[in-house]
Amino acid sequence: MSTNGVISTGRRRRRRHSDLFKAEAVGACQQEGVSIAAVALARGVNASLLRRWLADAERSGAPIAIRPTIPSSAAEHGESFIPVSLPPSITERPIRVQVRRKGRCISIEWPASAAREFALLLKELLK
């Protein structure tokens, strides 16, 4: 559990975090590419409080155990990134319209990236 106890003072309640909880939070912050705000949010504490814990830990000079986020075998073999092929986006597909007017049929295929221009053309055709 993250708290040792709760002190009740009217409407506000002050939490007391265990030393283990503080050490794990500080250790998580010291990993490469991790933001303090993200760690604070994930652990339910204020970012300024976590920064104070970090400063206290750096002043004390005590070693902090850091657990790696990726398994070491995956990191050694470069398996942390897996490329994924995505289907073409909707904007890459063309717009297809069939207009029938006065006994005639017109088929139009237009790139979706120029949808605004297509709407203007269609407006003119349907006048």
PyMOL commands that set and color helices and strands:
alter all, ss='L'
color gray80, all
select helices_A, chain A and resi 19-29+36-43+47-60+72-76+90-92+112-125
alter helices_A, ss='H'
color red, helices_A
select strands_A, chain A and resi 3-9+12-17+94-101+104-111
alter strands_A, ss='S'
color yellow, strands_A
deselect
rebuild
show_as cartoon
